[in-house]
Amino acid sequence: MCQFSQIDLEEGGCSCLCTFPNNYSHKKLDKFDVESFALLGAAVALSHKGKLNNYDTVLIPNHIPRWVFEEIKRVCRTKYRGDDW
């Protein structure tokens, strides 16, 4: 299981979650925050199943399967009726 995960802010506009929840006093998440949480969840699930064992440091989203990354982006950036995104 990986011991360290890092979100690569250069790839895909992911948000850094290092200040969560301290800097979220407004109690609002934007679509980039939601994407980052989804990617982190994917990394945890993949790591738990041993799919990321080849990496000493897991870079998110670089080491997440591309199709998972693309689907998370697609779903998070889809404008649903009633959404203000």
C-alpha positions as CSV (number, residue, x, y, z in Angstrom):
1,M,0.0,0.0,0.0
2,C,1.3,3.5,-0.9
3,Q,2.6,5.6,2.0
4,F,2.3,9.0,0.4
5,S,0.0,10.5,-2.2
6,Q,0.5,13.8,-3.8
7,I,-1.9,15.8,-6.0
8,D,-0.2,17.2,-9.1
9,L,-1.7,20.6,-9.5
10,E,-0.3,20.9,-13.0
11,E,-2.4,18.0,-14.4
12,G,-6.1,18.8,-15.0
13,G,-6.6,21.7,-12.6
14,C,-7.0,19.6,-9.4
15,S,-7.4,21.4,-6.1
16,C,-4.9,21.0,-3.3
17,L,-6.7,19.4,-0.3
18,C,-3.9,20.2,2.2
19,T,-5.9,23.0,3.9
20,F,-9.1,21.0,4.2
21,P,-11.2,21.5,6.3
22,N,-9.5,24.5,8.0
23,N,-9.8,26.9,5.1
24,Y,-13.4,26.0,4.3
25,S,-15.2,28.1,6.8
26,H,-17.6,29.1,4.0
27,K,-18.6,25.4,3.9
28,K,-18.6,25.3,0.1
29,L,-16.8,23.0,-2.3
30,D,-16.3,23.9,-5.9
31,K,-16.1,21.4,-8.7
32,F,-12.3,21.2,-8.5
33,D,-12.5,20.3,-4.8
34,V,-15.1,17.5,-5.7
35,E,-12.8,16.2,-8.5
36,S,-9.9,16.1,-6.1
37,F,-11.8,14.2,-3.4
38,A,-13.0,11.7,-6.1
39,L,-9.4,11.3,-7.4
40,L,-8.2,10.8,-3.8
41,G,-10.9,8.2,-3.2
42,A,-9.9,6.4,-6.4
43,A,-6.2,6.4,-5.3
44,V,-7.2,5.0,-1.9
45,A,-9.3,2.3,-3.5
46,L,-6.6,1.4,-6.0
47,S,-4.0,1.3,-3.3
48,H,-6.1,-0.9,-1.1
49,K,-6.4,-3.4,-3.9
50,G,-2.6,-3.3,-4.6
51,K,-2.9,-1.6,-8.0
52,L,-0.5,1.2,-7.1
53,N,2.3,-0.9,-5.5
54,N,4.7,0.0,-8.3
55,Y,5.0,3.5,-7.0
56,D,6.9,4.8,-4.0
57,T,5.1,8.1,-4.3
58,V,1.6,8.1,-5.9
59,L,1.0,11.2,-8.0
60,I,-2.7,12.0,-8.4
61,P,-4.0,12.0,-11.1
62,N,-0.8,10.8,-13.0
63,H,-0.9,7.3,-11.6
64,I,-4.7,6.9,-11.7
65,P,-6.0,5.0,-14.8
66,R,-6.7,7.6,-17.5
67,W,-10.2,6.4,-18.0
68,V,-11.0,7.0,-14.3
69,F,-9.5,10.5,-14.4
70,E,-11.5,11.4,-17.6
71,E,-14.8,10.0,-16.1
72,I,-14.3,11.9,-12.9
73,K,-13.7,15.1,-14.9
74,R,-16.7,14.4,-17.1
75,V,-19.1,13.8,-14.3
76,C,-17.9,16.6,-12.1
77,R,-18.0,19.2,-14.9
78,T,-21.4,18.2,-16.2
79,K,-23.9,20.9,-15.5
80,Y,-27.0,19.4,-13.9
81,R,-30.3,21.1,-13.8
82,G,-30.4,23.4,-10.8
83,D,-26.7,23.5,-10.3
84,D,-24.9,26.8,-10.2
85,W,-21.6,25.4,-11.6
